[in-house]
Amino acid sequence: MDNYIVSARKYRPMSFDSVVGQQALTTTLKNAIASEHLAHAYLFCGPRGVGKTTCARIFAKTINCMNRQPDGEACNECESCKSFNEQRSYNIIELDAASNNGVEDIKTLMEQTRIPPQVGKYKVFIIDEVHMLSQAAFNAFLKTLEEPPAHVIFILATTEKQKILPTILSRCQVYDFKRMEIQDIVKHLQGVARQEGYTAEEAALNVIAEKADGGMRDALSIFDQVASFCQGNITYATTIANLNVLDYNYYFRITEYFLENKITETLLTLNDIVNRGFDMGYFITGLAQHFRNLLVARDPQTISLIEASTEIQQQYLAQAQKCKSNFIIRAMKLLNNCDLNFKQSKNKRLLVELTLIEVAQAAQDDDESAGRCPAKILKPIFKLNVQSNASATTTTSTTTRPVQERTQATSAETLTNKAPVNTSANNVKANRFSISGSIKLQRDNGNSTNATGNQAPQKPVPSTPTTNKPLESNQLIMEWNLFAKALPQQETAMAKRLIDLASNLSITSNDNFEVVANNPSVADQLKQYKPAIEHHLRSRLSNANVNMNIRIREIDEKKRAYSRQEQYQNMCSMNPSLRKLRDMLNLDLS
Ligand SMILES: [Zn+2]
């Protein structure tokens, strides 16, 4: 290699169309150029390495092109384009405000705005990291920005939009660059690997893209580093070794141990991970992410939400089949709590080990013994999808509903089965049917399978003409926790409280659920959050009528050990004749 050029420079996009992952934005810019609607100043905001400077350069080249193409791109052939591509154009002047933020730097730059371009129409001034300019420099710049010469266009770039003064913001057209999707980066890296003649495993490129956190420049420099380490044969194993990334296999293996209740192996694996120099906090967030991936892998429709190679997606799909969804949710909750407490913990290792043991136990718990979690009413999380796919009958679904709900539903079903379709004109008749329906129901309770067997196959009841999905315990808890986690940092205390309260949720009807507050002050706090919580749940659970009832825990709910006297009083309140009996027989309490 005689003249090595880093990939980030070598494969820097030359046209708007080749910019990765910012399509909406580049189209807008192209249209603005085509219609000659150019502003005097642009502000490009967004994280590092997502193409801000690249777009600014393409923009400068395109507006100066003498022979613009019909698709709005520069021709790359005219004198102006050539000088841009060979980086000898005088029409583009770049200033990195991170290192040149003094007033003198800006003054020199502003001097140059006075000189009109020799070739082409516009001089473009790119000021990178503009938020780093000193106050005096800002003021000097503002003067020119207020009345710029006609041939001058400013492109300001920043990673921290909130630090830009309003006086500058109001004079700029603002473009927000977004983080790049993992898949976009992987695709681009595949292209680069092809052109360089490297072989690259998709899983390896995924790791690189993840590590780059949505920035292409970082992704390409990591890619270069790995490629030279692997000598052009980029495999998953060498990539994670080179980047010090924890192998996915650790998460898969440890989950297997959970399922098999192998606590010793779990703790030894943790030890192995720590010995390899990985931070335990990093491991816990990784494991939480693993369980989140398992959750979405339970449904083939959501598996695409896993940002990993297809091969690893298949691995998730296979492991998800082995895990009950209530185990996954319990694990997510435990790991999330561990994550929240990690920073404050004085004995981090103990916290992590304890959490792992708890997760392993959650894997062993049957529905009955899942502790505080309302496991009895947990249902398969993607039941609705499954049902519509497999066109399951209502009889199968009723068996999983709580008894009270089931009774109501069965009564409604019996009613519609017997009543003619247009009952509205004949209320009396309908009433009679409802009575006979409920009588029948009482019999049914004894032997329900027989009763349904006697009748024609039941059809789903079109009870109300709404499309609201009935509440599902798993989804409710999941969304509840997601709401809590999305709270801003200053509300961490409330977020923790909400997550703790997730085990106090219970669904009372299709649209209503109840949360039990431990004391009136918690109830007051919940009341403040009620509108926001309902709003979140309504949109996320596709039910516009979701209603949250707050109930304060009654004293006897947590205090169950009555004294004899209390037990007696309690029984009397349930059955007053007990008191009469005691008086009649003249009994004493021992
Ligand atoms: Zn040109």
Residues whose N, C-alpha, C, O or C-beta is under 5 A from the ligand:
A	BS01	ZN	C65 M66 N67 A74 C75 N76 E77 C78 C81
